[in-house]
């Protein structure tokens, strides 16, 4: 039987009195990345830590710029706990923050079940969307904790506009609150529940695009988005919706994309119509806004009619 080294990993910072340790120093060869290898290794290490060593706590420390590792740690069931500034100096002289994640003894049964389910697939999970996407003029990428300052600045600038429809984004008032919000969003992306993309224009964060309430069995999702008013009326929102149609309907076979829009938001309703969404009706007194108002909500949906065909030239040329 031919054997080869696929990578290395370690138990670190072992504390017998506290019955805790860290799993880290992991490196996997390019050939074996995004395969079952790292998942099986984590299963073996965690099983030995909790069942063999009777640990109460296992930690994972991740470079704040290493988004893939952050997603991998969340995917196996660890919880984000916080950020340590300027934690480590790297070989090139750069200094990066460290993010700490943990799994406790009480978390382990759920983590063990999740790891076993992932291993049974014997391949990377399919319930994921790309971490990055592009339109003609915009880049979408899942927001990392490293980008919390930019998101906080965007939220502060547009709080008066976000408060009605995006109260959670409007509610962040500090970097700690922003880190907590983005950590929760990252956890949902790691489990395939929802994906929150920052919308970037020439390295400037100009909005957020949300693909949430995902149902992978029926292939349905809800969309949400906002664009800084400084960048509105340039066709950017149109590009975002057309990208969603292309990525979800034409490439991944989604049967339904919906959006909930306040009835008084006439520009958003007009945009949805242009891209092929149809109005399904008004849900009376069904939406609690960030100001505490109980509002009606309009539901629009794109049901995948003509799936496999590109959007019409009329849709591609539309602007908002």
C-alpha positions as CSV (number, residue, x, y, z in Angstrom):
1,X,0.0,0.0,0.0
2,X,1.4,3.4,-1.0
3,X,1.5,6.0,1.7
4,X,2.3,9.6,1.7
5,X,2.3,12.5,4.1
6,X,-0.8,14.6,3.7
7,X,0.0,17.2,6.3
8,X,0.7,17.8,10.0
9,X,-1.2,18.9,13.0
10,X,-0.6,19.3,16.7
11,X,-2.0,19.4,20.3
12,X,-0.7,22.7,21.8
13,X,-0.9,24.6,25.1
14,X,-2.0,21.5,27.0
15,X,-3.2,22.4,30.6
16,X,-3.7,19.4,32.8
17,X,-5.1,21.4,35.7
18,X,-7.7,23.0,33.5
19,X,-8.2,19.9,31.3
20,X,-7.9,22.0,28.2
21,X,-5.7,22.2,25.1
22,X,-5.5,23.8,21.7
23,X,-5.6,22.1,18.3
24,X,-3.4,24.0,15.8
25,X,-0.3,24.2,13.7
26,X,-2.2,22.3,11.0
27,X,-0.9,22.2,7.5
28,X,-2.5,20.2,4.7
29,X,-0.7,19.7,1.3
30,X,-2.5,21.3,-1.6
31,X,-3.4,17.9,-3.1
32,X,-5.4,17.1,0.0
33,X,-7.1,20.4,0.7
34,X,-10.9,20.6,0.4
35,X,-11.1,16.8,0.8
36,X,-12.1,14.6,3.7
37,X,-8.6,14.6,5.2
38,X,-8.8,17.6,7.4
39,X,-12.3,16.7,8.6
40,X,-11.2,13.1,9.6
41,X,-8.1,14.5,11.3
42,X,-10.2,16.9,13.4
43,X,-12.6,14.1,14.3
44,X,-9.8,11.9,15.5
45,X,-8.2,14.8,17.5
46,X,-11.4,15.9,19.1
47,X,-12.5,12.4,19.9
48,X,-9.2,11.7,21.7
49,X,-9.3,15.1,23.5
50,X,-12.8,14.7,24.9
51,X,-13.0,10.9,25.3
52,X,-9.4,9.9,25.8
53,X,-8.1,12.8,27.8
54,X,-11.4,13.9,29.3
55,X,-10.9,17.5,28.3
56,X,-13.4,20.2,29.2
57,X,-12.3,22.6,26.5
58,X,-10.5,22.6,23.1
59,X,-9.4,25.8,21.5
60,X,-8.7,26.8,17.9
61,X,-6.7,30.0,17.1
62,X,-7.0,31.3,13.6
63,X,-5.3,34.2,11.8
64,X,-7.9,36.9,11.3
65,X,-7.1,37.0,7.6
66,X,-7.4,33.3,7.1
67,X,-11.0,33.1,6.0
68,X,-10.9,29.5,4.9
69,X,-9.7,28.3,8.3
70,X,-12.4,30.4,10.0
71,X,-15.1,28.7,7.9
72,X,-13.6,25.2,8.5
73,X,-13.5,25.7,12.3
74,X,-17.1,26.9,12.3
75,X,-18.2,24.1,10.0
76,X,-17.1,21.4,12.5
77,X,-19.2,23.0,15.3
78,X,-16.8,25.3,17.2
79,X,-18.0,28.6,18.5
80,X,-16.4,32.0,18.0
81,X,-15.4,33.6,21.3
82,X,-13.4,36.7,20.5
83,X,-10.4,38.5,19.0
84,X,-6.9,39.2,20.3
85,X,-5.2,42.1,18.7
86,X,-1.7,41.9,17.2
87,X,-1.4,38.3,18.5
88,X,1.3,37.0,16.2
89,X,4.3,38.2,14.2
90,X,4.7,36.3,10.9
91,X,7.9,35.5,9.0
92,X,7.4,38.4,6.6
93,X,7.2,40.8,9.6
94,X,3.4,41.4,9.4
95,X,1.4,41.4,12.6
96,X,-2.1,39.8,12.6
97,X,-4.9,39.6,15.0
98,X,-5.9,36.2,16.3
99,X,-9.5,34.8,16.5
100,X,-10.3,32.3,19.2
101,X,-12.9,29.5,18.7
102,X,-13.7,26.7,21.1
103,X,-15.6,23.5,21.6
104,X,-16.5,22.4,25.1
105,X,-17.4,19.0,26.5
106,X,-21.1,19.9,26.3
107,X,-20.6,20.9,22.7
108,X,-18.9,17.6,21.7
109,X,-21.9,15.3,21.1
110,X,-23.3,17.8,18.6
111,X,-19.9,18.3,17.1
112,X,-19.3,14.6,16.8
113,X,-22.6,14.1,15.0
114,X,-21.7,17.0,12.6
115,X,-18.2,15.6,11.9
116,X,-19.6,12.1,11.2
117,X,-22.2,13.5,8.8
118,X,-19.4,15.4,6.9
119,X,-17.2,12.4,6.8
120,X,-20.0,10.2,5.4
121,X,-20.2,12.5,2.4
122,X,-16.5,11.7,1.7
123,X,-16.3,15.0,-0.2
124,X,-16.6,18.7,0.4
125,X,-20.2,19.6,1.3
126,X,-22.3,20.8,-1.6
127,X,-24.5,23.1,0.4
128,X,-22.3,26.1,-0.2
129,X,-22.1,29.1,-2.4
130,X,-18.9,30.7,-3.5
131,X,-17.0,32.9,-1.1
132,X,-16.4,35.4,-3.9
133,X,-18.5,36.4,-6.9
134,X,-18.2,39.2,-9.5
135,X,-20.4,41.3,-11.7
136,X,-19.2,43.6,-14.4
137,X,-18.3,46.3,-11.9
138,X,-18.6,44.8,-8.4
139,X,-16.9,42.2,-6.3
140,X,-19.0,40.3,-3.8
141,X,-17.1,38.4,-1.0
142,X,-18.2,37.0,2.4
143,X,-17.3,39.6,5.0
144,X,-14.5,38.7,7.3
145,X,-13.9,40.0,10.8
146,X,-10.9,41.8,9.4
147,X,-13.4,44.0,7.5
148,X,-15.4,44.9,10.6
149,X,-14.2,48.6,10.5
150,X,-15.4,49.1,7.0
151,X,-18.8,47.5,7.7
152,X,-19.2,49.6,10.9
153,X,-18.5,52.8,9.0
154,X,-21.0,51.8,6.3
155,X,-23.7,51.0,9.0
156,X,-23.1,54.3,10.8
157,X,-23.3,56.3,7.7
158,X,-26.6,54.7,6.7
159,X,-28.2,53.9,10.0
160,X,-31.2,56.1,9.4
161,X,-31.9,54.2,6.2
162,X,-31.1,50.7,7.5
163,X,-33.1,50.9,10.7
164,X,-36.4,50.0,9.0
165,X,-35.5,46.9,7.0
166,X,-32.0,45.9,8.4
167,X,-32.2,46.6,12.1
168,X,-29.4,44.2,13.0
169,X,-27.0,46.0,10.7
170,X,-28.2,49.4,11.8
171,X,-27.8,48.4,15.5
172,X,-24.1,47.9,15.6
173,X,-22.4,50.8,17.4
174,X,-18.9,49.4,18.2
175,X,-16.3,47.1,16.7
176,X,-17.1,44.5,19.3
177,X,-20.8,44.5,18.3
178,X,-19.7,44.4,14.6
179,X,-17.4,41.5,15.2
180,X,-20.3,39.6,16.9
181,X,-22.6,40.3,14.0
182,X,-20.1,39.2,11.4
183,X,-19.2,36.1,13.4
184,X,-22.8,35.1,13.5
185,X,-23.1,35.6,9.7
186,X,-19.9,33.6,9.2
187,X,-21.3,30.8,11.2
188,X,-24.4,30.7,9.0
189,X,-22.2,30.6,5.9
190,X,-20.2,27.7,7.4
191,X,-23.3,25.7,7.9
192,X,-24.9,26.6,4.5
193,X,-27.8,28.5,6.2
194,X,-27.2,32.0,4.8
195,X,-24.5,34.0,3.0
196,X,-23.8,37.6,3.7
197,X,-21.6,39.2,1.0
198,X,-20.0,42.6,1.2
199,X,-20.4,44.6,-2.0
200,X,-17.2,46.2,-3.1
201,X,-16.5,48.8,-5.7
202,X,-12.9,49.6,-6.4
203,X,-11.9,48.4,-2.9
204,X,-14.6,50.4,-1.2
205,X,-17.4,48.7,0.7
206,X,-20.6,50.1,-0.8
207,X,-23.3,47.6,0.4
208,X,-24.3,44.1,1.5
209,X,-26.0,41.4,-0.4
210,X,-27.7,38.6,1.5
211,X,-28.8,35.1,0.4
212,X,-30.6,33.7,3.4
213,X,-33.3,31.3,4.6
214,X,-31.8,28.7,2.2
215,X,-33.8,25.5,1.7
216,X,-31.4,23.2,-0.1
217,X,-34.0,20.5,-0.5
218,X,-36.6,22.6,-2.4
219,X,-33.9,24.9,-3.8
220,X,-35.4,28.1,-2.4
221,X,-33.8,31.2,-1.0
222,X,-34.6,34.7,0.1
223,X,-32.6,37.8,-1.0
224,X,-31.8,41.0,0.8
225,X,-29.6,43.9,-0.2
226,X,-28.7,47.5,0.5
227,X,-26.5,49.9,-1.4
228,X,-25.0,53.1,0.0
229,X,-27.2,56.0,-1.5
230,X,-23.9,57.5,-2.8
231,X,-23.7,54.6,-5.2
232,X,-27.4,54.2,-6.0
233,X,-29.0,54.9,-9.4
234,X,-26.0,53.5,-11.2
235,X,-27.4,50.0,-12.0
236,X,-25.4,48.3,-9.2
237,X,-28.5,46.7,-7.6
238,X,-29.6,45.4,-11.0
239,X,-26.2,43.7,-11.3
240,X,-26.7,42.1,-7.9
241,X,-30.1,40.6,-8.7
242,X,-29.0,39.4,-12.1
243,X,-26.0,37.7,-10.5
244,X,-28.4,36.0,-8.1
245,X,-30.5,34.7,-11.0
246,X,-27.4,33.5,-12.8
247,X,-25.7,31.8,-9.8
248,X,-28.7,30.3,-8.1
249,X,-31.2,29.6,-10.8
250,X,-29.2,29.0,-14.0
251,X,-26.1,27.4,-12.3
252,X,-27.5,25.7,-9.2
253,X,-31.0,24.9,-10.2
254,X,-32.8,26.9,-7.6
255,X,-36.6,26.9,-8.2
256,X,-37.5,30.0,-6.2
257,X,-35.9,33.2,-5.0
258,X,-38.0,35.7,-3.0
259,X,-37.6,39.1,-1.5
260,X,-39.6,41.0,1.1
261,X,-39.9,44.7,0.3
262,X,-41.8,47.4,2.2
263,X,-44.6,48.5,-0.2
264,X,-43.6,52.1,0.0
265,X,-40.1,51.2,-1.4
266,X,-41.2,51.8,-5.0
267,X,-37.7,51.8,-6.5
268,X,-37.0,48.3,-5.1
269,X,-40.3,47.0,-6.3
270,X,-39.6,48.4,-9.8
271,X,-36.1,46.9,-9.8
272,X,-37.5,43.4,-8.9
273,X,-40.0,43.6,-11.8
274,X,-37.2,44.6,-14.3
275,X,-35.1,41.5,-13.4
276,X,-38.1,39.1,-13.7
277,X,-39.5,38.9,-10.2
278,X,-43.3,38.8,-9.9
279,X,-45.3,40.2,-7.1
280,X,-47.1,37.6,-5.1
281,X,-49.1,39.8,-2.8
282,X,-49.0,41.9,0.4
283,X,-48.7,40.3,3.8
284,X,-50.6,42.5,6.2
285,X,-49.0,43.6,9.5
286,X,-46.3,40.9,9.2
287,X,-43.0,42.7,9.5
288,X,-41.6,44.4,12.6
289,X,-39.3,47.2,11.5
290,X,-36.3,48.4,13.5
291,X,-38.3,51.3,14.8
292,X,-40.9,49.0,16.3
293,X,-43.5,49.7,13.6
294,X,-45.7,46.7,12.5
295,X,-45.7,47.1,8.7
296,X,-47.2,45.4,5.7
297,X,-44.7,43.6,3.4
298,X,-44.7,42.9,-0.3
299,X,-43.5,39.5,-1.4
300,X,-41.9,39.2,-4.8
301,X,-40.4,36.0,-6.3
302,X,-38.4,34.7,-9.2
303,X,-39.6,31.1,-9.7
304,X,-37.0,30.0,-12.2
305,X,-39.2,30.1,-15.3
306,X,-36.9,29.4,-18.3
307,X,-34.1,28.1,-16.0
308,X,-31.0,27.4,-18.0
309,X,-31.5,30.4,-20.2
310,X,-29.6,33.7,-19.6
311,X,-31.5,36.8,-18.6
312,X,-33.0,38.6,-21.5
313,X,-31.1,41.5,-23.0
314,X,-33.8,43.8,-21.6
315,X,-32.9,42.6,-18.1
316,X,-29.2,42.9,-18.7
317,X,-29.6,46.5,-19.8
318,X,-31.9,47.7,-17.1
319,X,-30.8,50.2,-14.5
320,X,-32.1,51.4,-11.2
